[in-house]
Amino acid sequence: MAQTIEDYILDPIIRVDVGIVLVKNKQHQFIAANQTFMNIAGIDEIDKLIGLRDFDMPWSDDSQLYIEHEKKVMDGQRSTVIEPLNGIELFQLVTEKKPLYDKFGCVAGTIALAIVLPENISYSNLASTEKSLANQLYNGLTKMETHCLYWVIKGSKRGEVARKLNISPKTYDFHINNIKNKLEISSISQLVSECYRRGWHKLYPF
């Protein structure tokens, strides 16, 4: 398998038949993939994939979370996760993402290696000793509430979260108030503290 981003740019078809392999540059654009990923994405030619981002894909609603994860990987935080990929149908993947380097040894993007799971498993950090996000959050919170909570934990403010999730500030307020009521929390600072106490800052919301 090619070792640098230049190799993938020259030969973007990754000839691996087991699981999913995909490569992105630092701008989070697809530059290479194997046929399995293209089938899931509903794309029949590699040239049609190159240059696209997650915002252009069937799973665009979750694109910002993928981007945040890739940023962490490029900063050196390697991890293995279980994540959904809502392509031509909903798939659950065990994904390992690693930084990809250029010929000068500089971080130039990410490479993701994934195996498709046969069962519906919710996204969580496998390296964490905490329970899965589904067990911790989905029993009480809606999907949009978990997305709002994720960005609040990361330190994003009201308007920023609303923009990231493409919702109005009033809708953000509605979801945050619901979360506070469900967790019996009265302020954002208490909410963040409680999330850290429970280990939710280590998890991704899907």
Residue pairs with C-beta under 8 A, 6 or more apart in sequence:
1 14
1 16
1 21
2 8
2 11
3 101
4 100
4 101
4 102
4 103
4 108
5 23
5 25
5 31
5 100
5 101
5 102
5 108
5 109
6 102
6 103
8 14
8 23
8 31
8 32
8 100
9 31
9 32
11 32
12 23
12 31
12 32
12 33
12 46
12 49
12 50
13 32
13 33
13 34
13 35
13 46
14 21
14 22
14 23
14 32
14 33
14 34
15 34
16 34
16 36
17 34
17 35
17 36
18 115
19 36
19 113
19 114
19 115
19 116
20 33
20 34
20 36
20 37
20 40
20 93
20 95
20 112
20 113
20 114
20 115
20 116
21 33
21 34
21 36
21 37
21 111
21 112
21 113
21 114
22 30
22 32
22 33
22 34
22 37
22 111
22 112
23 30
23 31
23 32
23 33
23 100
23 109
23 110
23 111
23 112
24 30
24 31
24 70
24 109
24 110
24 112
25 31
25 108
25 109
26 74
26 107
26 108
26 109
27 53
28 53
28 54
28 66
28 67
28 70
29 50
29 51
29 52
29 53
30 49
30 50
30 51
30 52
30 53
31 50
31 51
31 109
32 46
32 50
33 41
33 46
33 49
36 116
38 44
38 45
38 46
38 49
39 88
40 85
40 87
40 88
40 91
41 49
41 57
41 58
41 87
41 88
42 58
42 87
42 88
43 49
53 63
54 60
54 62
54 63
54 66
54 67
55 63
57 63
57 87
58 86
58 87
58 88
59 66
59 84
59 85
59 86
59 87
61 86
62 84
62 86
62 206
64 164
64 165
65 147
65 150
65 204
65 205
65 206
68 154
69 81
69 97
69 204
70 97
70 110
72 79
73 79
73 97
73 98
73 99
73 110
74 99
74 107
74 109
74 110
76 99
78 96
78 97
78 98
78 99
79 96
79 97
79 125
79 126
79 127
80 94
80 95
80 96
80 126
80 127
81 94
81 95
81 97
81 123
81 124
81 125
81 126
81 204
82 92
82 93
82 94
82 95
82 117
82 121
82 122
82 123
82 124
82 126
82 132
83 92
83 93
83 95
83 123
83 204
83 206
84 90
84 91
84 92
84 93
84 122
84 123
84 206
85 91
85 92
85 93
85 114
90 120
91 116
91 117
92 116
92 117
92 119
92 120
92 121
93 114
93 115
93 116
93 117
94 114
94 115
94 117
94 126
95 112
95 113
95 114
96 112
96 113
96 114
97 110
97 111
97 112
97 113
98 110
98 111
98 112
98 113
99 107
99 109
99 110
99 111
100 107
100 108
100 109
100 110
100 111
101 107
101 108
102 108
121 132
121 134
122 132
122 133
122 134
122 138
122 206
123 133
123 134
123 203
123 204
123 205
123 206
124 131
124 132
124 133
124 134
124 203
124 204
125 202
125 203
125 204
128 199
128 202
128 203
129 199
130 136
130 198
130 199
130 200
130 202
130 203
132 203
133 146
133 200
133 203
133 204
133 205
133 206
136 198
136 200
136 203
137 145
137 146
137 149
137 200
137 203
137 205
138 146
140 182
140 183
141 149
141 178
141 179
141 182
142 175
142 178
143 205
143 206
144 165
144 167
144 175
145 175
145 178
145 179
146 205
146 206
147 165
147 205
148 161
148 165
148 172
148 175
148 176
148 179
149 179
149 191
149 195
149 200
149 205
150 204
150 205
151 160
151 161
151 164
151 165
152 161
152 176
152 188
152 191
152 192
152 195
153 192
153 195
153 196
153 200
153 201
154 201
156 164
158 169
158 172
158 173
159 169
161 172
162 168
162 169
162 171
162 172
165 172
167 175
176 188
176 191
179 185
179 191
180 186
180 187
180 191
183 191
183 194
185 191
185 194
195 201
